[in-house]
Amino acid sequence: MPLPPLVLSMGDPAGVGPAITAAAWEALKDDSSLAFYVIGAPDLYSQHCPVQEISSPEEAAAAFGSALPVFPVGNLPEIAPGKPDAAAAPAIISAIETGVAHVRAGKAAGLVTNPINKALLYETGFRHPGHTEFIAELCRPDGAAALRPVMMLTGGGLRVALATIHQSLASVPGSLTRDSLVELGTIVHAALKTDFGIPSPRIAFSGLNPHAGEGGALGREEIEIINPAAETLRSRNIDISDARPGDTVFAEAVSGKYDAVIAMTHDQGLIPVKTLDFWGGVNMTLGLPIVRTSPDHGTGYDAAAAGNPRPDSLIAAIKSAAMVARNRQTQ
């Protein structure tokens, strides 16, 4: 069965979102398998490309070949590229909420989120730690336990999931637990099968310390936390390594030894991805009942003001979302 179109949330309208969305439409408009619509204000896009306002997601596929379909939501102040305005926050949030609702209702195949400025939203009472946590909360069934979303970055031939994300390096050792890594490894294993279509995934844990602790001489987190988690996962028929040295594990993955790496810290995981593919990296959220991807960059106010943003990462995120949606359809 053909999939419904993807849905894009507008992100911060003063950032690069409008321009890169229009550029992505220009690049993909002839490929109906990548059809999408954006939730936002039509005026944000009409200066960049032809626009067709739609009243339902079902209208998007027919419009996509000739104009960017835009599903209007919220009221925006007058927007100047590069100049964020807190008055836009309600519309930014509404676009995310509407996009999640469309995917959960089966009207869209997946959600691709344009970048937001969390600090801007915090000024208006936004209470979630970030974009991903907000989407996870929107996806949580009534009365159910909170979902654990997992950030995976893809690019340059790598798939890298993160054990810790936006926290200080000093706090990382105390936040790593065997149970948490077992849960993380289980989510990554399941996603590699369902989302990436890899029947027998091979995963590597990175070490936290130099040389993966060198037998305890440089730290004991590998011996006491990471390797026991790997042993538990292997007992559940998940193919995962003990902690591998961070200075070699990514080269091993690029060479084909592993299908994914679980990195212990944010920069440990993002440095190799961004070095190998700075413009085309994709942020994928695993562990959710909906497909969600996003470009691997922020709002880009400077690029928005200068009028020279690059759409590479958003285009890659759209293609990744379509791939995951197709793979899930075959499960």
N, C-alpha and C positions, 0 to 999 in steps of 0.2 A: 504493500500500500504506500502511496506517496505520503511523505511527511508534511505536516503543516509548516508554514514559514517560521523562521527564527524571529525572535523579538529582541530589539536593542533598547536599553534604557538610555536616556539622553545624557546622564551624568551631569557634571557642572556645566551649565550653558556658557559660562564665560571661559571655559577651558577649550581644549582641542576637540572635544567630543563632536560638536556640529560639523566641523570641517572634515575630520577623518571619517565620520559616518557618510558624508556626501561623497568623499573620495572612494570609500569602500564600495558604495553603490555603483559609482562609475566603473570601477574595476570588475565588479561581479554581475552587473545587470543582465548580461547575456547568458548567465548560467542559472537556470530555473531551480536547480537542485540546491542553490545557496540563497534562495529568496529570503528576504527579511523585511521587516518594517521597524520603525523607530517610534518610541513613545516620547513625545516632546511637543514643542511648539512649532508649527509649520514655518513660521518666519525665520527660525534659526537656520533652516536648511535652504530656503528658496533663493538665497543669495549665492549659493554654491552649486545647485543642481536643480533640475525639474522636480517638483513636489506634487504628490497627490494626497490630499487629506482623505483618510478612511475612517469609517465609523465602526468597523469591526475587523478583527484579524482575518476573517475569511475573504476580505476584499484585497488583501495584500499581494497574493500570488499573481493575480491578473494584472495588477498595476505595476509590478516590479520591473518589467522589461522596459517600460517607457518613463517611469518616474519613481522617485523615492517615496514609498508609502509612509505616511506619518499619521499616527494615532494621537490626537491632541489630548493633553492632560494638564490640569492645573493652570494657574495664571502666573506669568512671569513679568518682572519689571523690565524696563528697557535694558538690554544686555549690551555691554561693550566687551569685545574679546580681550581677555587678559585682566579684567577688572571684576573680581568676584563680588557678588552682592548677596547678603544673607536673606534678602527678601525672596530669593529664588529657592530657598531651602524646602518649603512645602511642596513645590512642584517637582523638585529633584527626588524627594522621598516618595511622592505619589507615583512617579514614573517607575521606580523600583517595585513598589507594592503592586502596581497594575501589571507589570511584566511577569512577576512571580505568579500572580493570579491567573494570567492567560496560560502560562505553561502548565500549572497545576490542573487547569480545566481542559487541557488537551487542545487548546486553540493555537498554541505555538509549540514548536518542537524543542526549543531551548532558549535560554536567556543569555545574552551577551551584554555585559554591563560596561558602559563608558565610565571613565574615572570620575570620582567625587573627591571633594575636599572635606574630610571628616571634621576638621576644626570649624569650618563654616557651619556645618550642621549642628555641632555641639552648642553653638551660640543660640540655637533656636530650640534647645531641649532634647535633641537626639540622644538617646541613652545607650546605644549599642557601642561596643568597642570598635567596630568597624563595619565595612560594607558586607563582608562575608558572614559575620555573625548575625547581622540584620536579616540577610536572606535565609540563613539557617533557621532563625526564629519564625520567619514567615512560612517556612516549609514544615514546621513542627506540627504534627497532628494534635488536636485538642486533648489535653490531659496527658500527653506522652512526655517522656523524658527529653531533655534537650538533645539535639543532634550534635554530633562532633564533625564539623566540616574540616576537611584537610586541604591545605594549599599544595598544589603541585605545579611546578613551572616546567614548561617544555620549550625546547629550542636547541639548535645546534646538535641534534642527535641525542639529546639527553631528556630524561624524565626524572625530575627531582622533587620529592615530597619533603616537607619540612616538619621536624619534630617540635621545634620552637620557632616562633615567628618574631613578633615585634616586642622584644624584651631585651634588657641589658645582658651582656655576656656574663656579668657577675652573677646574675640570677639563674642562668641556664642549668648549671649542675644540680641545683636544688629542686628544679622543676622536672627533671627527668626521672621517671619511674618505670619499673619493669612493666607494670600493668598498662600504663599509658602507651608504651612502645608496642606492646602486644596488640592493643586495640588499633594503633596506627598501622602496624604491619598487616593486620587483617583487612582494614579498609583499603589499603593500597593494593593488596593482592586481589581483592574482589573487583576493584575498579579496573585493574589491568586486564582482567578477563572480560568484564561486561562492557566497559567503555572503550577499551583499546583493541579488543578482539584477540588478545594473546591467550591461548589456551593453557599454557603452563608457564606462568610468569616466573622470572628469576629476579630476585630483589637483593640489594646489598644495603646493610647498615654502614654508615660512615662511623668512624670513631669520633669521640669528642676531643681527645687529647692528641698531641703530636705522636705520630707513629702508632696510633690507636692504643696509647698508654704504654707501649713497650713492656708488656708483661707486668704492669703495675708500677714500673719505675717512674713513669710520668703522669700517673693518675690512675685511679681505680674504678672510674665510672664504667669502663668497658667490661671489667671483670665482674663487677657487682650489679650492673644494671643492663647494659646493652646486650652482652653475650647471653645472659640468662633469658632475656626476652626473645632473642633469636632461637634459643633452644626450645622454648615453649612453642614458638611459632612452627618450628620444624616438626615438633610432635603432633601438630595439627595439619601436617602435610603441606605446609607452605615453604617454598624453596627460598630461603633467605640466609645470607652469610652472617657470620660473626662480624664484629666491628672491623671495618677495613680502613687503613690509613687514608685520611682525607686528601693527601697529596697524590694518591694513585687511583683511588676508587673511581673517579670520574673518567679518567683515561681508560680504565677497564670497561666502564659502561659504554663509552663511545666505540670501543673496539668490538662490542657485541657480547661481552661476558654477562652483563646484567641488563634487564629490561627497564629497571628503575633503581634509583638510589634514594634512601631515606637519610637526609642530612640532619645533623643534630642542631645546627644553628642557621639563622636566616642568611647571613652572608656566606657561610660555607657552601650553601646550596645555590645561591643566586650568582655568585661570582663566576663559576664555570659556564652557566647558562648564558649570562649576559656577555661574557667574553667571546663565546662561540657564535652568538646570534643576538647582538645588541638590539637590533631593530625589530626582529620578528618573534621574540619570545611571547609565550602565552601563559596566563595565569588560569589554571583550571581548578575548580572546586570539586573534590571527591567527597563521597559520603552523604550526598543529598539525594532526595527523590526526584529532583529535576536536574536537567543539564544546565550548567552555568560555567561560562568562561569570561575572560576579560583580557584586554591588552595589558601587557606587563610594563605599564608606565603610569605616571600620575596625570594630573589635570593639564600640565604643560601650559601654564598661563603665558609664559614668555613666548612660546612658539605660537600660541593663539593670537597674541598681540602682533607678532611679526608677520603672521599669515603664512608661515612655512612649516606646518606640522606634517609628519610622515604617517601614513595610514597602515604601514606594514604590519604592525602588531595587531591592530584591530582586524585586518583582513585575515591574518593567521588565526585569530580567536574565532572568527565567524566560521572558517573552514574546520577548525577543531570541534566547535559545537555541532556542526552538521555531521561530522564523522561520529561523534559520540552518540548523537541521536539515532543515526542509522544503525550503529552497533547495538544499541539498547533495543531497537525495534526487532532485531533478529533473535534476541534472547528468549 
